[in-house]
Amino acid sequence: MAALDRSLISRLPLFQGLTPDEQSEILRDARSSRYAKETAIFAQEAEAHSFFVLIAGHIRVVRTTPDGQQVIARYISEGEIFGVAAALGRTTYPASAVAAVDCVVLAWPNALWPDLARRFPVFGAATYRTVGSRLQETQTRVVEMSTEQVEQRVAHALLRLANQTGRKTDSGIEIDFPISRQDIAEMTGTTLHTVSRLLSKWEEKGIIVSGRQKVTVKDAHRLVVLAENRDKG
Ligand SMILES: Nc1ncnc2c1ncn2[C@@H]1O[C@@H]2COP(=O)(O)O[C@H]2[C@H]1O
């Protein structure tokens, strides 16, 4: 692995509970790469050769439907392992991973996964925990998509992003990477027009502040009320 900040890597949740020597052994087989904003780390349907950990930046996981529509499956934050479903048995990537900002990524060949998980059970268990919590999040979103009105879905998406990547500022919780209204529409199965209408309405009510590719949640409590459809005004 190229010279990356080792102290930063050793603090990642994925490496907790491993000795410095064990961490070094796992990292020995990793390749570190930089990806400029909007470049792909892997492409949907490409042969799955590696699994990855995001060291710096944010990544969008995007699936393109046969008729060309794009859906944002989720965002990946610093420290997360990804592309791992492929290591666990798939032969192609189910979606594309695209750098939402400039990123630094570690990659391991998939062929090493069974051996790494066997030799370092703590690392294996941390990976399975991540996959498990993603499965839970996916199921939550399936229920949201099939039962909630669009206003609730957009409110839930903003709360999830604020929770996952939020940065506290004087004006509220700022989603810590560039996110457009189109991105929010692709996450919630609606149109740019509807997202723009909702964000403008919430901005007028003082619930959020939105700028170009930026959203800050000013009043998380009221957004929760909207997400749970308890708003009476
Ligand atoms: N059918 C699918 N449609 C959209 N995204 C998917 C699908 N299956 C898996 N993914 C996502 O694609 C991601 C690829 O990296 P991961 O394996 O970490 O996690 C995977 C899921 O988040």
The ligand as an ORCA input file, in Angstrom:
! r2SCAN-3c Opt
* xyz 0 1
  N     -30.166     -4.477     -7.540
  C     -29.504     -3.427     -7.082
  N     -29.844     -2.179     -7.483
  C     -29.180     -1.110     -7.042
  N     -28.143     -1.170     -6.211
  C     -27.764     -2.370     -5.773
  C     -28.417     -3.561     -6.176
  N     -27.823     -4.591     -5.564
  C     -26.854     -4.062     -4.807
  N     -26.793     -2.731     -4.935
  C     -25.877     -1.789     -4.341
  O     -24.673     -1.820     -5.103
  C     -23.636     -1.817     -4.145
  C     -22.305     -2.332     -4.604
  O     -21.434     -2.253     -3.492
  P     -21.859     -3.044     -2.148
  O     -21.758     -4.481     -2.429
  O     -21.086     -2.489     -1.021
  O     -23.363     -2.628     -1.934
  C     -24.178     -2.737     -3.064
  C     -25.564     -2.198     -2.903
  O     -25.588     -1.038     -2.111
*
